[in-house]
Structure formats: structure tokens, C-alpha cells
């Protein structure tokens, strides 16, 4: 598939060492999933343990969208000061490194930015770091529309944060360094 040699791939997946490693990974994933499902709805008093389980599972399979929702629900039950924006950002970066087009990870990152802003954080430096992150992912694949959508969101937060009235060419550069994707028309952002 897409630049992979079929014969090499078949040789690799038929290797007994590969098969054993994959079986071990599947057993671990199944065990973690069963442990998490056993806790569902019974999180009272052990939210941190459940959060740790969701973190482990999302690092194995970041495309488990329901798990991102479960994680957000758990985080909402904790006090706002006990939620570490950095740990959530680290988790989403790990997930995005595994799959840069993971919708759940981008949406969780967006949710984290909104929560951070509501708590009085998420200043200019954080938003500029987010732009740098999106630039790095867009270098890998400029067609990653999840990343482009998140980038538009970050730029709109940055514009709001700076209190910009008219959108100028500097915002155009922030949005679209590669020449694709986003245009600024009449003070509004068009995607």
C-alpha cells in the first residue's frame, strides 16, 4: 500500500517474532480495555486511576474516539486546578505522532485550549507554540485537514487574544505558509 513493497510486508507479518509481539500487544490492549470498561460508570473516588488507564489505551490506539470523550468527562469531574494542561498536551502529541490525522486527538487538543482559556491561561505564547506544532505536522502532510482546522481555530483564538480588529497579511502568513488552504477575505477567514 502506498509505496510499500507487498512482498516485504508479507514477509514481515508472517515472521513468528512479529506475530508474538503483535499477540502480546493485543492481549495488553484487551486487558486494559476490559479494566476500563469494568470501571465505566463506577469512577467515583478512582478518577485518577481511570484517567491513567485512558492515557495508556490512547497511547496504544489514539483513534478510539469514545475514549477521548470518556477522558473529557473524567477531567470535568476533577477540580480545574488538578487538570494539567501540559499532561493533556503531551498525551495528544503522542497520539498525533502515532496518527497525525487522528480526529479525536485534535478535538481533545482544541477542548484543552478552550478549557485553558476559561481558566485564565492559554496566552499568546501558548497559541504561538500551537502554531509551531501545526506547522510541524503540516510539513509531514500538507493535506491534513484535521491539522488545518485546528490551525484555523488557534489563529482565531490568537486574533481574539490580541484584540485584532482588521485581519492583515501577517495573519495570512500564520494561516498559510505553504500556499494552500486558507485565505483572508474582507477581514474574515475563509477556509
Protein Blocks (a to p, Z undefined) as FASTA:
>chain_A
ZZiafklmmmmmmpmklmmmmmmmmmmmmmmmmmmmmmgoplgoplmmmmmmmmmmmmmm
mmlmklmmmmmmmmmmpcfklpcfklmmmmmmmmmmmmmmlmklmmmmmmmmmmmmmnop
ailklmmmmmmmmmmmmmmomklmklmmmmmmmmmmmmmmnopabdcfklmmmmmmnopa
iaceehiacZZ
